[in-house]
C-alpha cells in the first residue's frame, strides 16, 4: 500500500506506512544520470552527487553533514546511475525531521566551493583509477561499450579522467539547474509515518522550489553495427569475461519473463551456470548472470572469472547453457525460479529503505507503480512456453558480445566461438 501526492510545483511524494518498523527512510530520486550527458559532460551527474555532500551554508563541511545523521545512528548516502541519481537517508523514526532537513539542505544549499571541487576532482579520478585496476569492474565497462557503442549508455557513470579534469563549476551549476527540477523529482518515504504529515513536512521544506527551464531529454539508443569482441591484455592470474546479449527495456511487457529466465540461467547457487560450470565442471569460482533494463534498451550479461587456459572451454560451456534455455524449462525448475524471485522480493520489502526505493524508482522511471502483489501475480502467470519463446527471441548467435580482461593476447581468435 502507498499514497501519492503531487505538489503544486510538480514534485511527487510517495509514502508507505510500515507501522511495525522503528525506522524511516527518505529517498529522493532525480530523473537524470550519465545517459543525459554530452561527451564533454561525461561524469557530471556523478561529480555533482559527490559535491552535494561536501558542505552547505548551514553545515559547512562534509563532516558536519555526516555527523548530523551519524550522530543519531542514521545512514546517509547517494548514488548515480545511467538514468537515476538518488539521495537517501535512514534514521530511527523520531529523527525523521532531521533527516528531511539534511537532505533538503544538501539538495538546495550546497556551496560548490572551488576548493571542494578540486579536492573531489582528485577523489573521482582515483575512483576511476580504482575501477580500471579492478578487472571484474573493467570487463563490465568493456561489455557496455560493445552493447551500446558510441552512446552514453556505453560509458562509465564516472566519466573519464579527461572529462572530469576539464569540468568547471559553471558547467555543473548549469547542469544542476537544467535537471534538478521538482517535476523531475520523486520523494519516497517509508516507515512508521503518516502520509498527510509527510505531505505537510515536504511541502514546507520544498515549497519555494520551482521549475526554472525546460528539461533536456536523453539521447535514444538506436542499434547499429559494431564489433562483437574486445580483449584487454593484463598480466593477472585470471581471465575475466562478460558474455552479453541485448535485452529488453524497462517498459517492455516481457521484462519480467526475461528476469525469470535470468534466475534460471545464473542467479544463485542453484542456477544452471553455477551448477554446471562451477559445481559439476569445477572450472570457475565466480560465475553469475544479470539483466539490465533501461528506458529504451537492455541487456543480459554473464560474468565469470577463469584460469586463462580454460577460457575457451568456459565460453563454450556458457554458450551451451544459453542454447539449452532455448530448448526447454522443466516445470520443477520454473516453479523453483518463481519461488526464488518472489521470496527475494518479499524479503526485500521488510526494510524501509528498500520499500522507498521500490516506490520511488518505479515512479521516476515509469511514472507508475506496480505493487508487490501485482508483480507476484505477473511472475506466477509466466509459463514454460513463454520462457522458451522469449529465449528464442533474445538468445541469437549474431547478437553475442564478448569482453575479456586478462593474460590473453588481444589477437586471440575468440570471435569464432560466438555462435549458437
C-alpha positions in Angstrom: 0.0 0.0 0.0 1.2 3.5 -0.8 -0.1 7.0 -1.1 0.9 9.6 -3.7 0.5 13.4 -3.7 1.8 15.7 -6.4 2.6 19.2 -5.0 1.8 22.4 -6.9 5.4 22.6 -8.3 5.2 19.1 -9.8 7.2 17.3 -7.1 5.8 13.9 -6.5 5.7 12.5 -2.9 5.0 8.8 -2.3 4.7 7.2 1.1 4.3 3.8 2.5 3.3 3.3 6.1 5.1 0.5 7.9 3.6 0.6 11.4 5.7 -2.2 12.9 9.1 -0.6 12.0 11.1 1.8 14.1 12.9 3.4 11.1 12.0 5.9 8.5 13.8 6.0 5.1 13.7 9.0 2.8 14.8 8.6 -0.8 15.0 11.5 -3.3 15.1 10.4 -6.9 16.2 12.8 -9.6 15.5 11.6 -13.2 19.0 12.2 -14.5 22.2 10.2 -14.9 25.0 9.6 -17.2 22.9 8.9 -20.3 21.7 12.6 -20.2 25.3 13.9 -20.5 27.1 15.0 -23.6 30.6 13.6 -24.4 32.1 16.8 -22.8 29.9 16.4 -19.8 30.7 12.7 -19.2 30.6 12.1 -15.4 29.0 15.4 -14.5 25.9 13.8 -12.8 28.3 11.7 -10.6 30.5 14.7 -9.8 27.5 16.8 -8.7 26.3 13.9 -6.5 29.7 13.8 -4.7 29.7 17.6 -4.2 26.3 17.7 -2.6 27.8 16.0 0.4 30.7 18.5 0.8 29.1 21.4 2.6 26.2 23.8 2.7 25.6 27.2 4.2 24.2 25.6 7.3 26.5 22.6 7.5 29.7 24.0 6.1 31.8 20.8 5.8 31.3 17.2 4.7 32.0 16.1 8.3 29.2 18.3 9.7 26.7 16.8 7.2 27.8 13.2 8.1 27.8 13.9 11.8 24.3 15.3 11.7 22.9 11.9 10.6 25.5 9.5 12.1 25.2 11.4 15.4 21.7 9.9 15.7 22.7 6.5 14.4 21.4 7.1 10.9 22.8 6.4 7.4 23.2 8.9 4.7 24.3 8.3 1.1 23.8 8.9 -2.6 24.3 7.1 -5.9 24.4 7.9 -9.6 23.3 5.5 -12.3 22.8 5.9 -16.0 19.2 7.1 -15.7 18.8 8.0 -12.0 20.5 10.0 -9.2 19.5 9.1 -5.7 20.0 10.7 -2.3 18.8 8.7 0.7 18.7 8.7 4.5 17.6 6.1 7.0 17.0 7.1 10.6 15.1 6.0 13.7 11.5 7.4 13.4 12.0 10.2 16.0 14.7 11.7 13.8 12.6 12.0 10.6 12.6 15.8 10.6 16.4 16.0 10.9 16.8 13.5 8.0 14.5 15.6 5.8 16.2 18.8 6.7 19.7 17.4 5.9 18.6 16.0 2.5 16.8 19.2 1.5 19.8 21.2 2.7 22.3 19.4 0.5 19.9 19.5 -2.4 19.2 23.2 -2.3 22.1 24.8 -0.5 25.3 23.0 -1.4 28.2 25.5 -1.8 30.1 24.0 -4.7 33.1 25.6 -3.1 36.0 25.8 -5.7 38.4 24.2 -3.2 36.0 21.3 -2.6 35.6 20.9 -6.4 39.3 20.5 -6.8 39.7 18.0 -4.0 36.7 16.0 -5.2 38.1 16.0 -8.7 41.1 14.2 -7.5 39.0 11.8 -5.5 36.9 10.9 -8.5 40.0 10.4 -10.7 41.2 8.0 -8.0 37.8 6.3 -8.2 38.2 5.9 -12.0 41.7 4.5 -11.4 40.4 2.0 -8.9 37.7 0.8 -11.3 40.2 0.4 -14.1 42.6 -1.5 -11.8 39.8 -4.0 -10.9 39.5 -6.4 -13.8 36.0 -7.5 -12.8 34.8 -3.9 -13.0 36.8 -3.1 -16.1 35.3 -6.0 -18.1 31.8 -4.7 -17.2 32.8 -1.4 -18.7 34.1 -3.0 -21.9 30.9 -5.1 -22.4 28.8 -1.9 -22.1 30.9 -0.3 -24.8 30.2 -3.3 -27.0 26.5 -3.3 -26.2 26.0 0.5 -26.7 28.8 1.7 -28.9 29.2 5.4 -29.2 26.3 6.1 -26.9 26.1 7.4 -23.3 24.7 4.1 -22.1 28.1 2.6 -23.1 30.1 5.0 -21.0 31.1 4.7 -17.3 28.9 6.6 -15.0 32.0 8.3 -13.5 33.1 9.6 -16.9 36.7 9.6 -17.9 39.8 11.3 -16.5 39.8 13.8 -19.3 36.2 14.9 -18.9 36.5 15.0 -15.1 39.7 17.1 -15.3 38.1 19.6 -17.6 34.7 20.0 -15.7 34.0 23.6 -14.5 31.9 24.9 -11.7 29.7 26.8 -14.1 29.0 23.7 -16.1 27.9 21.8 -13.0 25.6 24.6 -11.9 24.1 24.9 -15.4 23.5 21.1 -15.4 22.0 21.2 -12.0 19.6 24.0 -12.9 18.5 22.0 -16.1 18.0 18.6 -14.4 17.4 19.1 -10.7 13.8 20.3 -11.1 10.7 19.5 -8.9 8.8 17.9 -11.8 11.8 15.7 -12.4 12.0 14.5 -8.8 10.2 12.0 -6.7 10.5 11.9 -2.9 9.7 8.4 -1.4 9.3 7.9 2.3 8.7 4.6 4.0 8.4 3.7 7.7 6.4 4.4 10.8 4.9 7.6 9.3 1.5 9.1 8.2 1.0 10.3 4.6 -0.6 13.7 5.4 2.1 14.6 7.9 4.7 13.8 5.3 2.9 15.9 2.7 2.9 18.9 5.1 6.6 18.4 6.0 7.8 18.0 2.4 5.6 20.9 1.2 7.1 23.2 3.9 10.7 22.1 3.1 10.4 22.4 -0.7 7.6 24.9 -1.3 9.9 27.5 -2.9 11.4 25.1 -5.4 10.3 26.0 -8.9 10.8 24.7 -12.4 13.2 27.1 -13.9 13.5 26.0 -17.5 12.5 23.1 -19.9 14.4 20.0 -19.1 16.7 18.5 -21.8 15.8 14.9 -22.7 18.1 11.9 -23.3 19.6 10.6 -26.5 17.6 7.5 -27.6 19.6 4.4 -28.4 19.4 3.1 -32.0 21.1 -0.3 -32.6 24.0 -0.2 -35.1 26.7 -2.5 -36.5 29.7 -2.7 -34.3 32.4 -5.1 -33.2 31.4 -8.1 -31.0 34.7 -8.7 -29.3 37.1 -6.7 -27.1 40.1 -8.1 -25.3 42.2 -6.1 -22.9 45.5 -7.8 -22.1 46.5 -7.7 -18.4 49.3 -9.5 -16.5 47.0 -11.0 -13.9 46.1 -14.5 -12.7 42.6 -14.8 -14.1 40.8 -14.0 -17.3 37.6 -12.1 -16.5 34.9 -12.3 -19.1 31.5 -10.9 -19.8 29.4 -12.6 -22.5 26.3 -10.5 -23.4 23.2 -10.2 -25.5 20.9 -7.2 -26.0 17.9 -7.5 -23.7 14.6 -5.7 -23.0 13.7 -2.2 -21.9 12.2 -1.3 -18.5 8.8 -0.7 -20.3 8.8 -3.9 -22.3 5.8 -6.2 -21.4 8.1 -9.3 -21.3 10.7 -7.8 -19.0 9.6 -10.0 -16.0 9.8 -13.1 -18.2 13.4 -12.2 -19.0 14.1 -11.7 -15.3 12.8 -15.2 -14.7 14.9 -16.6 -17.4 17.9 -14.9 -15.8 17.1 -16.5 -12.5 17.2 -19.9 -14.1 20.4 -19.1 -16.0 22.6 -17.5 -13.5 21.1 -16.1 -10.3 22.1 -18.0 -7.2 23.9 -21.3 -6.4 21.1 -23.4 -7.8 21.2 -21.7 -11.2 22.3 -23.6 -14.4 25.6 -21.7 -14.8 26.6 -22.3 -11.2 25.5 -25.9 -11.1 27.1 -26.9 -14.4 30.3 -24.8 -14.7 31.3 -24.4 -11.0 29.8 -27.4 -9.3 30.0 -30.1 -12.0 32.9 -29.0 -14.1 34.9 -27.2 -11.4 36.2 -24.5 -13.9 35.3 -21.3 -12.0 34.9 -19.8 -8.6 32.7 -16.9 -9.6 30.0 -17.1 -12.2 26.6 -15.4 -12.5 24.3 -13.6 -14.9 22.3 -10.5 -14.6 19.9 -8.3 -16.6 19.7 -4.6 -17.0 16.6 -2.7 -18.1 16.8 0.9 -19.3 14.1 3.2 -20.7 14.6 2.1 -24.3 17.2 -0.7 -24.1 18.5 -3.5 -22.0 21.0 -6.4 -21.7 21.6 -9.9 -20.5 25.2 -10.4 -19.2 27.1 -13.5 -17.9 30.2 -12.8 -15.9 32.9 -15.3 -15.0 36.5 -15.4 -13.7 38.5 -18.3 -15.1 42.0 -19.7 -15.4 43.3 -18.4 -18.8 43.9 -21.9 -20.2 40.2 -22.7 -19.6 38.8 -19.6 -21.2 37.6 -21.2 -24.4 36.2 -24.2 -22.5 34.2 -21.9 -20.2 32.9 -19.7 -23.1 31.7 -22.9 -24.8 30.1 -24.1 -21.6 28.2 -20.8 -21.1 27.0 -20.9 -24.7 25.8 -24.4 -24.2 23.7 -23.3 -21.3 22.3 -20.4 -23.3 21.4 -22.8 -26.1 19.7 -25.2 -23.7 17.5 -22.3 -22.4 16.0 -22.2 -25.9 15.1 -25.9 -25.7 13.1 -26.3 -22.6 12.5 -25.3 -19.0 11.1 -28.2 -16.8 8.1 -27.3 -14.6 10.1 -28.1 -11.5 12.8 -25.6 -12.5 10.2 -23.0 -13.4 8.5 -23.4 -10.0 11.8 -23.0 -8.1 12.7 -19.9 -10.1 9.3 -18.3 -9.4 9.6 -19.0 -5.7 13.2 -17.6 -5.6 12.1 -14.4 -7.4 9.0 -13.9 -5.2 10.9 -14.8 -2.0 13.7 -12.3 -2.7 11.1 -9.6 -3.4 9.1 -10.2 -0.3 12.2 -10.3 1.9 13.4 -7.0 0.5 10.2 -5.3 1.4 10.8 -5.8 5.1 13.3 -3.0 5.0 12.1 0.6 4.9 14.8 1.8 2.6 14.0 -1.0 0.0 10.3 0.0 0.2 11.1 3.6 -0.5 13.4 2.5 -3.4 10.8 0.2 -4.8 8.2 3.0 -4.9 10.3 6.0 -5.9 12.4 4.1 -8.5 9.4 2.9 -10.4 7.6 6.3 -10.3 10.6 8.3 -11.5 11.4 5.9 -14.4 8.0 4.7 -15.5 5.5 7.2 -13.9 3.6 4.3 -12.5 4.0 1.8 -9.6 3.3 -1.9 -9.6 2.6 -3.3 -6.2 4.5 -6.3 -4.8 1.2 -8.3 -5.2 0.9 -7.3 -8.9 4.5 -8.3 -9.6 3.9 -11.7 -7.8 0.8 -12.2 -9.9 2.8 -11.5 -13.1 5.5 -13.9 -12.1 3.0 -16.6 -11.2 1.3 -16.3 -14.6 4.5 -16.9 -16.7 4.6 -20.2 -18.4 7.4 -22.5 -19.6 6.3 -21.9 -23.2 6.6 -18.1 -22.7 10.1 -18.6 -21.4 11.1 -20.8 -24.3 9.6 -18.3 -26.8 11.4 -15.3 -25.3 14.7 -17.3 -25.1 14.4 -18.0 -28.8 13.8 -14.3 -29.5 16.6 -13.0 -27.3 19.4 -15.6 -27.5 20.6 -15.1 -31.0 24.1 -16.0 -32.1 24.9 -13.0 -34.2 23.9 -10.7 -31.3 26.5 -12.1 -28.9 29.2 -9.8 -27.5 32.3 -10.9 -25.6 34.7 -8.8 -23.5 37.8 -10.3 -21.8 40.3 -8.8 -19.4 43.3 -10.9 -18.5 46.5 -12.5 -19.7 45.1 -13.2 -23.2 46.6 -11.9 -26.4 44.5 -9.2 -28.0 44.5 -11.2 -31.3 43.3 -14.4 -29.8 40.6 -15.7 -32.2 37.7 -15.8 -29.7 35.1 -14.4 -32.1 34.8 -17.7 -33.9 33.3 -19.1 -30.7 30.4 -16.5 -30.7 27.7 -18.7 -32.3 24.8 -20.7 -31.1 
